[in-house]
């Protein structure tokens, strides 16, 4: 945790921010993994025999990369208390 002794931010906020950082890192890892599989053709079958399967797999992986990219932008701390870095219950 990155909390200093004089830090006025609630420890719970730090935990939530750390978790969001972890989620962003995992999304980036998953996106890279799928992008690599898409680029290298990993898991695809023989080019002629498995033509339909390979096409469907590439389409699926392409959609997955796009969806993971969209999720990365959605990982924003929505609560004003969390974004502001302070407890709004305090005056």
VMD Tcl script that draws the C-alpha trace (Angstrom):
set ca {
  {0.00 0.00 0.00}
  {1.28 3.52 -0.76}
  {-0.05 5.27 2.35}
  {2.17 7.66 4.26}
  {1.78 8.43 7.96}
  {0.55 11.98 7.24}
  {-1.71 11.00 4.33}
  {-5.27 12.27 4.96}
  {-6.81 9.77 2.52}
  {-8.86 6.99 4.07}
  {-7.00 3.62 4.04}
  {-10.07 2.06 2.41}
  {-9.61 4.46 -0.51}
  {-6.01 3.31 -0.90}
  {-7.11 -0.32 -0.98}
  {-9.72 0.44 -3.64}
  {-7.22 2.40 -5.73}
  {-4.68 -0.41 -5.47}
  {-7.34 -2.88 -6.59}
  {-8.23 -0.68 -9.57}
  {-4.53 -0.52 -10.51}
  {-4.40 -4.31 -10.32}
  {-7.50 -4.59 -12.55}
  {-6.00 -2.24 -15.14}
  {-2.80 -4.29 -15.19}
  {-4.75 -7.54 -15.62}
  {-6.79 -6.05 -18.48}
  {-3.60 -4.95 -20.20}
  {-2.13 -8.44 -19.74}
  {-5.24 -10.13 -21.15}
  {-5.40 -7.73 -24.09}
  {-1.72 -8.39 -24.89}
  {-2.21 -12.15 -24.59}
  {-5.16 -12.16 -27.00}
  {-3.42 -9.74 -29.39}
  {-0.37 -12.02 -29.49}
  {-2.53 -15.09 -30.15}
  {-4.34 -13.20 -32.92}
  {-1.06 -12.07 -34.51}
  {0.65 -15.45 -34.32}
  {-2.33 -17.68 -35.05}
  {-1.76 -19.66 -31.86}
  {-4.38 -22.35 -31.38}
  {-5.51 -22.32 -35.00}
  {-5.84 -25.55 -36.88}
  {-4.59 -26.54 -40.32}
  {-5.22 -23.72 -42.83}
  {-7.39 -25.66 -45.33}
  {-9.19 -28.21 -43.17}
  {-10.04 -25.82 -40.33}
  {-10.73 -22.74 -42.46}
  {-14.11 -21.95 -40.83}
  {-12.82 -22.60 -37.30}
  {-9.76 -20.42 -37.87}
  {-11.91 -17.59 -39.24}
  {-14.31 -17.81 -36.28}
  {-11.41 -17.89 -33.83}
  {-9.82 -14.80 -35.41}
  {-13.17 -12.97 -35.32}
  {-13.65 -13.89 -31.66}
  {-10.15 -12.74 -30.75}
  {-10.59 -9.47 -32.62}
  {-13.81 -8.74 -30.72}
  {-12.16 -9.70 -27.45}
  {-9.29 -7.25 -27.99}
  {-11.80 -4.49 -28.77}
  {-13.92 -5.28 -25.72}
  {-10.90 -5.41 -23.41}
  {-9.82 -2.01 -24.73}
  {-13.28 -0.62 -23.97}
  {-13.17 -2.03 -20.44}
  {-9.88 -0.31 -19.76}
  {-11.57 3.06 -20.24}
  {-14.45 2.00 -18.02}
  {-12.23 1.35 -15.02}
  {-12.65 4.75 -13.47}
  {-13.39 5.37 -9.86}
  {-16.95 6.64 -10.16}
  {-17.65 7.65 -6.58}
  {-16.81 11.32 -5.98}
  {-15.33 10.37 -2.63}
  {-12.87 8.05 -4.32}
  {-11.98 10.40 -7.17}
  {-11.45 13.35 -4.89}
  {-9.22 11.30 -2.63}
  {-11.01 12.49 0.45}
  {-13.94 11.49 2.55}
  {-16.91 13.68 1.66}
  {-18.57 12.79 4.94}
  {-16.08 15.19 6.54}
  {-17.05 18.88 6.32}
}
mol new
graphics top color blue
foreach p $ca { graphics top sphere $p radius 0.5 }
foreach p [lrange $ca 0 end-1] q [lrange $ca 1 end] { graphics top cylinder $p $q radius 0.2 }
display resetview
